[in-house]
Amino acid sequence: MDPLFFRGGDIGKLAVCGTVNDIATCGARPLFLSAAFVIEEGFRIQKLERILRSMKEASEEADVAVVTADTKVVERGACDGLFINTSGVGVVPLGVDISSCRARPGDAVLVSGPIGEHGVAIISEREGISFETEVRSDCAPLGKMVSEILAAGLRPHAMRDPTRGGLATTLNEIASASNVEIELEEELLPVTDAVRNACDLLGFDPLYVANEGKLVAFVPGSEVDRTLEVMKASKYGRSATRIGRVTSAGKASVFMRTRIGGRRFVDMLVGEQFPRIC
């Protein structure tokens, strides 16, 4: 990954949070992680120590234990400084059934905060682009937020963390798995001015920019207000909001109702907007 360090985190924090969030959005409580390191010959030990400290802090915040690890050193030029692979194990509580194939007509689509921050932070760091307002990655562990939602007796039908391909790709994947139509409302999409301006400058659409600390949840209409209340009480969900709804079943598609009242098709991301960032 390039860069290894960025505003809001580094490759170590990203490795922990990415796996924790994948487990949590299945409705499971993350418990244990493994970590494997591929290190390029000549990589500075001070950088490695900094990354390991970051992993320790992230795993402690997420309340998970790194229980096993492996290291391999490869010759100079064989990798881009450092690669980290993590895998995790969690436990799904009894009675919890959260899956991308369970979205239903009438579900509200919620997101835990502004989108596109991680991707913009990475590309600005990589390309040396500065903006009037600094954009920081949203990289964060979401396990506690999910646990609080479930502890409140709420039962989302589907949850995901919209990483590569951004919110649009994640919603299309859920629409396809559940065979439903999803309608977004453009005026409800949470995008900060800094991210919007950066995307306008770079020619990106915030809907397709990666996130590493956001949660998308499909919840029954009767649970919307309570779920938002719980999300907003969480450290990483203070800007949670509703962005759309599931309108019908039988056809997998995602549409957006625009600010001027039109309706446009929102497709999956084809290819990559820029090289891998998570």
TIKOL-23902 format. One record per residue: residue in one letter; x, y, z of N, C-alpha, C in turn; chain. Coordinates in steps of 0.2 Angstrom, whole numbers. Example, Ala and Ser with C-alpha at 12.3 -4.5 7.8 and 13.67 -1.06 7.14 Angstrom:
2
[pt a,[66,-28,39],[62,-22,39],[66,-16,39],A];
[pt s,[64,-11,35],[68,-5,36],[64,0,39],A];
END
This chain:
278
[pt m,[4,-6,0],[0,0,0],[4,6,0],A];
[pt d,[2,11,-4],[6,18,-4],[1,23,-3],A];
[pt p,[2,27,2],[7,28,7],[6,23,13],A];
[pt l,[11,22,16],[10,17,22],[8,21,28],A];
[pt f,[9,28,28],[6,33,33],[2,38,30],A];
[pt f,[-3,40,33],[-8,45,30],[-12,48,36],A];
[pt r,[-15,54,34],[-18,58,39],[-24,53,42],A];
[pt g,[-24,52,48],[-29,48,51],[-28,41,52],A];
[pt g,[-22,39,50],[-20,32,51],[-14,30,48],A];
[pt d,[-13,23,47],[-7,20,44],[-9,13,42],A];
[pt i,[-5,9,38],[-6,3,36],[-8,-2,42],A];
[pt g,[-5,-1,47],[-6,-6,53],[-13,-5,56],A];
[pt k,[-15,2,57],[-22,3,59],[-27,0,54],A];
[pt l,[-26,1,48],[-30,-1,42],[-31,-8,42],A];
[pt a,[-25,-12,43],[-26,-19,43],[-30,-22,49],A];
[pt v,[-30,-19,55],[-34,-21,60],[-41,-19,59],A];
[pt c,[-43,-13,57],[-49,-10,57],[-53,-14,51],A];
[pt g,[-50,-15,45],[-53,-18,40],[-56,-25,41],A];
[pt t,[-52,-29,45],[-54,-36,47],[-59,-36,52],A];
[pt v,[-58,-31,57],[-63,-31,63],[-70,-29,60],A];
[pt n,[-70,-24,55],[-76,-21,52],[-80,-27,48],A];
[pt d,[-76,-30,44],[-79,-36,40],[-82,-41,45],A];
[pt i,[-79,-42,51],[-83,-47,55],[-89,-44,58],A];
[pt a,[-88,-38,61],[-93,-34,64],[-100,-34,60],A];
[pt t,[-99,-32,54],[-105,-31,50],[-108,-37,47],A];
[pt c,[-105,-43,50],[-109,-49,49],[-113,-50,55],A];
[pt g,[-113,-46,60],[-117,-47,66],[-113,-50,72],A];
[pt a,[-106,-52,70],[-102,-55,75],[-98,-51,79],A];
[pt r,[-96,-53,85],[-92,-50,90],[-85,-52,88],A];
[pt p,[-81,-47,85],[-74,-49,84],[-70,-51,90],A];
[pt l,[-66,-56,90],[-62,-59,96],[-55,-59,94],A];
[pt f,[-53,-62,89],[-46,-64,88],[-44,-62,81],A];
[pt l,[-37,-60,80],[-34,-58,74],[-28,-62,73],A];
[pt s,[-26,-64,67],[-20,-66,65],[-17,-61,60],A];
[pt a,[-10,-60,60],[-7,-55,56],[-1,-58,53],A];
[pt a,[0,-57,46],[6,-59,43],[9,-53,39],A];
[pt f,[16,-53,40],[20,-47,37],[24,-49,32],A];
[pt v,[24,-46,26],[29,-47,21],[33,-40,21],A];
[pt i,[40,-41,23],[44,-35,24],[49,-35,19],A];
[pt e,[50,-29,15],[55,-28,11],[62,-27,14],A];
[pt e,[67,-30,11],[74,-29,14],[76,-22,14],A];
[pt g,[78,-20,20],[80,-13,21],[75,-8,24],A];
[pt f,[69,-11,25],[63,-7,28],[66,-5,35],A];
[pt r,[65,1,36],[67,4,43],[63,2,49],A];
[pt i,[67,-1,54],[64,-4,60],[60,1,63],A];
[pt q,[62,8,63],[58,13,66],[51,13,63],A];
[pt k,[50,13,57],[44,13,54],[40,7,56],A];
[pt l,[43,1,56],[39,-5,58],[37,-5,65],A];
[pt e,[41,-2,70],[39,-1,77],[33,3,77],A];
[pt r,[33,9,73],[27,14,73],[21,10,71],A];
[pt i,[22,6,66],[16,2,63],[13,-3,68],A];
[pt l,[18,-6,71],[16,-11,76],[12,-8,82],A];
[pt r,[15,-2,84],[11,2,90],[4,4,88],A];
[pt s,[3,6,81],[-3,8,79],[-8,2,79],A];
[pt m,[-5,-4,77],[-9,-10,77],[-12,-12,84],A];
[pt k,[-7,-11,89],[-9,-13,96],[-14,-8,98],A];
[pt e,[-14,-2,97],[-19,3,99],[-25,2,96],A];
[pt a,[-25,0,89],[-32,-1,86],[-35,-8,89],A];
[pt s,[-31,-13,90],[-34,-19,92],[-36,-18,99],A];
[pt e,[-33,-14,103],[-35,-13,110],[-42,-9,110],A];
[pt e,[-43,-4,106],[-49,-1,105],[-54,-5,103],A];
[pt a,[-53,-10,98],[-58,-14,95],[-59,-20,100],A];
[pt d,[-55,-21,105],[-56,-26,110],[-55,-33,107],A];
[pt v,[-50,-33,103],[-48,-40,100],[-41,-41,101],A];
[pt a,[-39,-48,101],[-32,-50,103],[-29,-52,96],A];
[pt v,[-23,-50,95],[-19,-53,90],[-15,-59,92],A];
[pt v,[-18,-65,91],[-16,-71,94],[-10,-75,90],A];
[pt t,[-9,-73,84],[-4,-77,80],[-1,-72,75],A];
[pt a,[5,-73,73],[8,-69,67],[13,-73,64],A];
[pt d,[15,-70,58],[21,-73,54],[24,-67,51],A];
[pt t,[31,-68,49],[34,-63,46],[39,-66,40],A];
[pt k,[39,-63,35],[43,-65,29],[47,-59,27],A];
[pt v,[54,-59,26],[58,-54,23],[59,-56,16],A];
[pt v,[58,-51,11],[59,-53,4],[65,-48,2],A];
[pt e,[68,-49,-4],[73,-45,-6],[71,-38,-8],A];
[pt r,[76,-34,-8],[74,-27,-10],[71,-26,-17],A];
[pt g,[65,-23,-17],[62,-22,-24],[56,-27,-25],A];
[pt a,[56,-32,-21],[51,-38,-22],[44,-36,-19],A];
[pt c,[44,-31,-15],[37,-28,-12],[38,-21,-11],A];
[pt d,[32,-18,-10],[32,-10,-9],[33,-9,-2],A];
[pt g,[39,-10,1],[40,-9,8],[37,-14,13],A];
[pt l,[31,-14,13],[28,-18,18],[21,-20,16],A];
[pt f,[19,-27,17],[12,-29,16],[10,-32,22],A];
[pt i,[4,-31,24],[1,-34,30],[-6,-38,28],A];
[pt n,[-6,-44,30],[-12,-48,29],[-15,-50,36],A];
[pt t,[-22,-48,37],[-25,-50,43],[-31,-55,42],A];
[pt s,[-32,-59,47],[-38,-63,46],[-41,-63,53],A];
[pt g,[-48,-64,54],[-51,-64,61],[-56,-69,62],A];
[pt v,[-58,-69,68],[-63,-74,71],[-67,-70,75],A];
[pt g,[-74,-71,74],[-79,-68,79],[-84,-73,80],A];
[pt v,[-89,-71,85],[-94,-75,87],[-101,-72,86],A];
[pt v,[-106,-75,82],[-112,-72,81],[-117,-74,86],A];
[pt p,[-120,-69,90],[-125,-70,95],[-131,-74,93],A];
[pt l,[-134,-78,97],[-140,-82,95],[-145,-77,93],A];
[pt g,[-149,-79,88],[-154,-74,86],[-153,-69,81],A];
[pt v,[-146,-68,80],[-144,-63,75],[-143,-66,68],A];
[pt d,[-146,-63,63],[-146,-66,56],[-145,-60,52],A];
[pt i,[-139,-57,51],[-138,-52,46],[-134,-54,40],A];
[pt s,[-136,-52,34],[-133,-55,28],[-135,-50,22],A];
[pt s,[-131,-50,18],[-132,-45,12],[-138,-48,8],A];
[pt c,[-140,-54,9],[-146,-56,5],[-153,-55,9],A];
[pt r,[-153,-52,14],[-159,-51,18],[-162,-44,18],A];
[pt a,[-160,-39,14],[-163,-33,13],[-170,-34,10],A];
[pt r,[-175,-30,13],[-182,-31,11],[-185,-25,9],A];
[pt p,[-190,-25,5],[-194,-19,4],[-197,-16,10],A];
[pt g,[-196,-9,10],[-198,-6,17],[-192,-4,21],A];
[pt d,[-187,-7,20],[-181,-6,24],[-178,1,23],A];
[pt a,[-176,4,28],[-172,11,27],[-165,9,26],A];
[pt v,[-161,13,22],[-154,13,22],[-151,18,26],A];
[pt l,[-147,16,31],[-143,21,35],[-136,21,34],A];
[pt v,[-132,26,35],[-125,26,35],[-123,30,41],A];
[pt s,[-117,28,43],[-115,31,50],[-111,37,50],A];
[pt g,[-110,40,44],[-107,47,43],[-105,48,36],A];
[pt p,[-101,54,35],[-99,56,29],[-95,51,25],A];
[pt i,[-96,51,18],[-93,46,14],[-87,49,10],A];
[pt g,[-82,45,8],[-77,47,4],[-70,49,7],A];
[pt e,[-70,49,14],[-65,53,17],[-58,49,17],A];
[pt h,[-59,42,17],[-52,38,17],[-49,39,10],A];
[pt g,[-53,38,5],[-50,38,-2],[-47,44,-4],A];
[pt v,[-50,50,-2],[-48,57,-3],[-41,58,1],A];
[pt a,[-41,56,7],[-35,57,11],[-29,53,8],A];
[pt i,[-31,47,6],[-25,43,3],[-23,46,-4],A];
[pt i,[-27,47,-8],[-25,50,-15],[-21,57,-14],A];
[pt s,[-24,61,-9],[-20,67,-8],[-13,66,-5],A];
[pt e,[-13,62,-1],[-6,60,2],[-1,57,-3],A];
[pt r,[-4,53,-7],[0,49,-13],[2,54,-18],A];
[pt e,[-2,58,-20],[0,63,-25],[2,70,-23],A];
[pt g,[3,71,-16],[5,77,-14],[1,83,-15],A];
[pt i,[-6,81,-15],[-11,87,-16],[-13,89,-10],A];
[pt s,[-13,96,-9],[-16,99,-3],[-22,103,-4],A];
[pt f,[-27,102,0],[-33,106,0],[-34,111,5],A];
[pt e,[-38,116,4],[-39,121,9],[-41,118,16],A];
[pt t,[-45,113,16],[-47,110,22],[-44,103,22],A];
[pt e,[-40,101,27],[-37,94,27],[-42,89,28],A];
[pt v,[-41,84,23],[-46,78,24],[-42,72,27],A];
[pt r,[-45,69,32],[-42,64,36],[-46,57,35],A];
[pt s,[-42,52,34],[-45,45,34],[-50,44,39],A];
[pt d,[-56,41,38],[-61,39,43],[-59,32,46],A];
[pt c,[-53,29,45],[-51,23,47],[-53,22,55],A];
[pt a,[-57,17,56],[-59,16,63],[-63,9,64],A];
[pt p,[-62,6,70],[-65,0,71],[-73,1,73],A];
[pt l,[-77,-3,70],[-84,-2,71],[-88,-7,75],A];
[pt g,[-84,-12,78],[-87,-17,82],[-91,-15,87],A];
[pt k,[-89,-10,91],[-93,-8,97],[-100,-5,95],A];
[pt m,[-100,-1,90],[-106,2,87],[-111,-4,85],A];
[pt v,[-109,-9,82],[-113,-14,80],[-115,-18,86],A];
[pt s,[-111,-19,91],[-113,-23,97],[-118,-19,101],A];
[pt e,[-118,-12,101],[-123,-8,104],[-129,-8,101],A];
[pt i,[-129,-8,94],[-136,-9,90],[-139,-15,92],A];
[pt l,[-135,-21,92],[-138,-27,94],[-140,-28,101],A];
[pt a,[-137,-25,106],[-138,-25,113],[-145,-21,114],A];
[pt a,[-146,-16,110],[-153,-13,111],[-159,-16,108],A];
[pt g,[-158,-23,106],[-163,-27,103],[-165,-25,96],A];
[pt l,[-161,-21,93],[-162,-20,86],[-159,-25,81],A];
[pt r,[-162,-26,76],[-160,-32,71],[-160,-30,64],A];
[pt p,[-155,-26,62],[-154,-24,55],[-154,-31,51],A];
[pt h,[-157,-30,45],[-157,-36,40],[-150,-37,37],A];
[pt a,[-147,-31,35],[-140,-31,32],[-136,-26,34],A];
[pt m,[-129,-27,34],[-124,-22,36],[-118,-23,32],A];
[pt r,[-115,-18,30],[-108,-18,27],[-104,-12,28],A];
[pt d,[-98,-13,27],[-93,-7,28],[-91,-6,20],A];
[pt p,[-93,0,18],[-92,2,11],[-85,4,9],A];
[pt t,[-80,-1,8],[-73,0,7],[-72,1,-1],A];
[pt r,[-68,-4,-4],[-66,-3,-11],[-73,-2,-15],A];
[pt g,[-73,3,-19],[-79,4,-24],[-84,8,-20],A];
[pt g,[-83,10,-14],[-87,15,-11],[-94,13,-9],A];
[pt l,[-98,18,-7],[-105,16,-6],[-109,13,-11],A];
[pt a,[-108,16,-17],[-112,14,-23],[-111,6,-25],A];
[pt t,[-105,4,-24],[-103,-3,-26],[-106,-7,-20],A];
[pt t,[-105,-5,-14],[-108,-9,-9],[-116,-10,-9],A];
[pt l,[-119,-5,-11],[-127,-5,-12],[-129,-9,-17],A];
[pt n,[-125,-9,-23],[-126,-13,-29],[-125,-21,-27],A];
[pt e,[-120,-22,-23],[-119,-29,-21],[-125,-32,-16],A];
[pt i,[-127,-27,-12],[-133,-29,-8],[-139,-30,-12],A];
[pt a,[-140,-25,-16],[-146,-26,-21],[-146,-32,-25],A];
[pt s,[-140,-34,-27],[-140,-40,-31],[-141,-46,-27],A];
[pt a,[-138,-47,-21],[-139,-52,-16],[-146,-53,-14],A];
[pt s,[-149,-48,-13],[-156,-48,-10],[-162,-47,-16],A];
[pt n,[-159,-46,-22],[-164,-45,-28],[-169,-40,-26],A];
[pt v,[-167,-34,-24],[-171,-28,-22],[-169,-22,-26],A];
[pt e,[-174,-17,-26],[-172,-10,-29],[-171,-6,-23],A];
[pt i,[-166,-2,-24],[-164,3,-18],[-164,10,-21],A];
[pt e,[-167,14,-18],[-168,21,-20],[-164,26,-15],A];
[pt l,[-159,30,-17],[-156,34,-13],[-159,41,-14],A];
[pt e,[-158,46,-9],[-160,53,-10],[-153,57,-10],A];
[pt e,[-152,60,-16],[-146,64,-16],[-145,69,-11],A];
[pt e,[-150,73,-9],[-150,78,-4],[-148,75,3],A];
[pt l,[-149,69,4],[-148,66,11],[-141,63,11],A];
[pt l,[-137,62,6],[-131,59,6],[-126,64,10],A];
[pt p,[-122,61,15],[-118,65,19],[-111,65,16],A];
[pt v,[-109,71,13],[-103,72,10],[-100,79,12],A];
[pt t,[-94,79,15],[-92,85,18],[-90,90,12],A];
[pt d,[-90,96,13],[-88,101,8],[-80,99,6],A];
[pt a,[-76,97,10],[-69,96,9],[-69,90,4],A];
[pt v,[-72,85,5],[-72,79,1],[-76,81,-6],A];
[pt r,[-81,84,-6],[-85,86,-12],[-80,90,-16],A];
[pt n,[-77,95,-13],[-72,99,-17],[-66,96,-20],A];
[pt a,[-64,91,-16],[-58,87,-18],[-60,83,-24],A];
[pt c,[-66,80,-24],[-68,75,-29],[-70,79,-35],A];
[pt d,[-72,85,-35],[-74,89,-40],[-67,91,-44],A];
[pt l,[-62,92,-40],[-55,94,-43],[-52,88,-46],A];
[pt l,[-53,82,-43],[-50,76,-46],[-54,72,-51],A];
[pt g,[-60,74,-52],[-65,71,-56],[-67,64,-54],A];
[pt f,[-68,64,-47],[-71,58,-44],[-78,59,-42],A];
[pt d,[-82,53,-41],[-88,54,-38],[-88,51,-31],A];
[pt p,[-90,55,-26],[-89,52,-19],[-93,46,-17],A];
[pt l,[-98,44,-21],[-101,38,-21],[-97,32,-22],A];
[pt y,[-91,33,-26],[-87,27,-27],[-80,27,-24],A];
[pt v,[-80,32,-19],[-73,33,-16],[-73,29,-9],A];
[pt a,[-68,25,-8],[-67,21,-2],[-68,24,5],A];
[pt n,[-71,20,9],[-72,22,16],[-69,16,20],A];
[pt e,[-66,18,26],[-63,13,31],[-66,13,38],A];
[pt g,[-71,18,39],[-74,18,46],[-81,20,46],A];
[pt k,[-85,18,40],[-92,19,40],[-96,12,39],A];
[pt l,[-102,13,42],[-106,7,42],[-113,9,38],A];
[pt v,[-115,4,34],[-121,5,30],[-126,-1,33],A];
[pt a,[-132,1,35],[-136,-3,38],[-143,-3,35],A];
[pt f,[-146,-9,33],[-153,-9,31],[-157,-11,37],A];
[pt v,[-162,-7,39],[-166,-9,45],[-173,-8,43],A];
[pt p,[-177,-12,47],[-184,-11,46],[-187,-4,48],A];
[pt g,[-192,-2,44],[-195,5,45],[-196,6,52],A];
[pt s,[-199,1,56],[-200,2,63],[-194,4,68],A];
[pt e,[-188,2,65],[-182,2,70],[-178,8,68],A];
[pt v,[-180,12,63],[-175,17,60],[-173,22,65],A];
[pt d,[-178,25,69],[-177,31,74],[-172,28,79],A];
[pt r,[-174,22,82],[-170,19,87],[-163,17,85],A];
[pt t,[-162,15,79],[-156,13,77],[-151,19,76],A];
[pt l,[-154,24,73],[-150,31,72],[-148,34,79],A];
[pt e,[-153,33,84],[-151,35,91],[-145,32,93],A];
[pt v,[-145,25,93],[-139,21,95],[-133,23,91],A];
[pt m,[-134,23,85],[-128,25,81],[-125,32,82],A];
[pt k,[-129,37,83],[-127,43,85],[-124,44,92],A];
[pt a,[-125,39,96],[-122,39,103],[-115,36,103],A];
[pt s,[-114,33,97],[-107,30,97],[-102,35,94],A];
[pt k,[-96,34,96],[-90,38,94],[-90,39,87],A];
[pt y,[-91,34,83],[-90,34,76],[-96,35,72],A];
[pt g,[-102,36,75],[-108,37,72],[-112,43,73],A];
[pt r,[-109,48,75],[-112,54,77],[-116,58,72],A];
[pt s,[-114,57,66],[-117,60,60],[-121,55,56],A];
[pt a,[-123,49,59],[-127,44,56],[-134,47,53],A];
[pt t,[-136,45,47],[-142,48,44],[-145,42,40],A];
[pt r,[-151,44,38],[-155,39,33],[-153,42,26],A];
[pt i,[-152,38,21],[-150,40,15],[-154,37,9],A];
[pt g,[-159,33,11],[-163,30,6],[-167,24,9],A];
[pt r,[-170,20,4],[-174,15,6],[-175,9,1],A];
[pt v,[-177,4,3],[-178,-2,-2],[-185,-1,-4],A];
[pt t,[-186,0,-11],[-193,1,-13],[-197,-5,-16],A];
[pt s,[-193,-10,-18],[-197,-16,-21],[-192,-22,-22],A];
[pt a,[-195,-28,-23],[-191,-34,-24],[-193,-36,-31],A];
[pt g,[-188,-41,-33],[-189,-44,-40],[-184,-41,-45],A];
[pt k,[-181,-36,-44],[-176,-33,-49],[-171,-29,-45],A];
[pt a,[-164,-32,-46],[-159,-29,-42],[-156,-22,-46],A];
[pt s,[-157,-17,-43],[-155,-10,-45],[-154,-5,-40],A];
[pt v,[-150,0,-41],[-149,6,-37],[-151,12,-41],A];
[pt f,[-155,16,-38],[-156,23,-41],[-155,28,-36],A];
[pt m,[-155,34,-39],[-154,40,-35],[-159,45,-37],A];
[pt r,[-163,48,-32],[-168,53,-34],[-163,60,-33],A];
[pt t,[-163,63,-38],[-158,69,-38],[-162,75,-34],A];
[pt r,[-158,80,-33],[-160,86,-30],[-165,90,-34],A];
[pt i,[-165,89,-41],[-170,93,-45],[-176,88,-46],A];
[pt g,[-177,82,-43],[-182,78,-44],[-182,73,-49],A];
[pt g,[-176,72,-52],[-175,67,-57],[-173,60,-54],A];
[pt r,[-172,55,-58],[-170,49,-56],[-165,46,-60],A];
[pt r,[-159,44,-57],[-153,42,-61],[-151,35,-59],A];
[pt f,[-148,31,-63],[-146,24,-62],[-139,25,-58],A];
[pt v,[-138,21,-53],[-131,21,-50],[-129,14,-51],A];
[pt d,[-123,13,-55],[-121,7,-56],[-115,5,-52],A];
[pt m,[-112,-1,-52],[-106,-3,-49],[-100,0,-52],A];
[pt l,[-95,1,-48],[-89,4,-50],[-86,-2,-55],A];
[pt v,[-84,1,-61],[-80,-4,-65],[-73,-2,-65],A];
[pt g,[-68,-7,-64],[-61,-5,-63],[-60,-1,-57],A];
[pt e,[-55,3,-57],[-53,7,-51],[-52,14,-52],A];
[pt q,[-55,18,-48],[-54,25,-49],[-46,27,-49],A];
[pt f,[-43,24,-44],[-36,25,-43],[-33,18,-40],A];
[pt p,[-26,17,-40],[-23,11,-38],[-26,10,-31],A];
[pt r,[-25,3,-29],[-28,0,-22],[-26,5,-16],A];
[pt i,[-31,6,-12],[-29,11,-6],[-31,8,0],A];
[pt c,[-34,1,0],[-36,-2,6],[-35,-10,6],A];
END
